[in-house]
């Protein structure tokens, strides 16, 4: 699709298809087996107890995962660095021996100019040259293009199509790759077909006692400081520990949450249908949600470019309001075990809140699963045969006409403001010229238009004088 930021008329060219065929998935985009903890939907027999999580004092942030799935890239040495999470030290300097070498694109840089925060977790999941093995390390840095990289801690390797449980989250031992929000999932029309990962304030919300050691399956450990820290600044629920699966109960409808933004609804669907695993300690009164940072781009940049506001959000903003509503409705799935992932017998695939993951297509195929595109972007800006044109632009709000080609029937059109709120929707548009009343829009500014037919979902920006 091409964007033409030029709007008096709307021309929809629906030649070709933006999405490839369904019922297969690309392991590079949705990795691990269909019975992996990251892919198994919540079961209808799930048992819930309140997690007792309140609004964070300091808002919502991304815990970026460095995901490099480029097995044909040049091998790059990753050497020991001992700065760890000390902000007074430099992560960029080689200080010890080679940890391992891995395929990393020559131009990929991950330094303090790219990472989020002062001392982020910076977990790396990298696909090796065999196209199967995923290695993990943290905290990763590659501060100059074409040079060696640095890190410190190494974690168990995983198979791209295996269960994918283990990885580089030191607070839990859980995966760096699994559960991460990927490119193309948090855009209009996007969908998250897997569990999420979340970090809460351990001193406030994580329970610790001598019997549980502050964690539960599938986590294999808690933070080394858990005994003296977890729960010391709050009264956490006994089931809310590192490794807990948090979900919106099946009895709560998304509509009842009265969410304000489209991305909030995408997140709520994922929290209800798949849940989120607690994988680390945020270490302050904030919430971290794990997102992709890769050679293909970052979820944070994609999100802000698409919606016009940041994924990282402070209290009082519409997206933050939605996330707070989700948090307050989260429960712990207490019967989530190795044999009852998501709260029901693993063999029972029919009584789930969402379809099971599809079978694998060849890696790199871009195949879709359950009708959702798993290419790196739902919007393919290079596809000239799929265009959504708006011209000329800006346009006066009193005079907007949409011209529909004769061969297109039953078009659905939606318009979002740049808080992500749906402000106009019309279905089954069949007339050749459809005029939009000025009252449908909220005055001058920038809007996002989504047009859907049986073959395509297309987007463009609309600027109103």
Buried (B, 14 or more C-beta within 10 A) or exposed (E): BBBBBBBBBBBBBBEEEBBBEBEBBBBBBBBBBBBBBBBBBBBBBBBBBBBBBEBBEEBBBBBBBBBBBBBEBEEBBBBBBEBEBEEEBEBBEBBEEEBBBBBBBEEBBBEBEBBBBEBBBBBBBBBBBEBBBBBBBBBBBBBEEEBBBBBBBBBBBBBBBBBBBBBBBBBBBBBBBBBBBBBBBBBBBBBBBBBBBBBBBBBBBBBBEEEBBBBBBBBBBBBEBBBEBBBEEBEBBEBBBBBBBBBBBBEBEBEEBEBBBBBBBBBBBBBBBBBBBBBBBBBBBBBBBBBBBBBBBBBBEBBBEBBBBBBBBBBEBBBBBBBBBBBBBBBBBBBBBEEBBBBBEBEEBEEBBBBBBBEBBEBEBBBBBBEBBBBBBBBBEEBEEBBBBBEEBBBEBEEBEBEBEEEBEEBBBBBBBBBBBBEBEBEEBEEEEBEBEEEEBBEEBEBBBBBBBEEBBBBBBBBBE
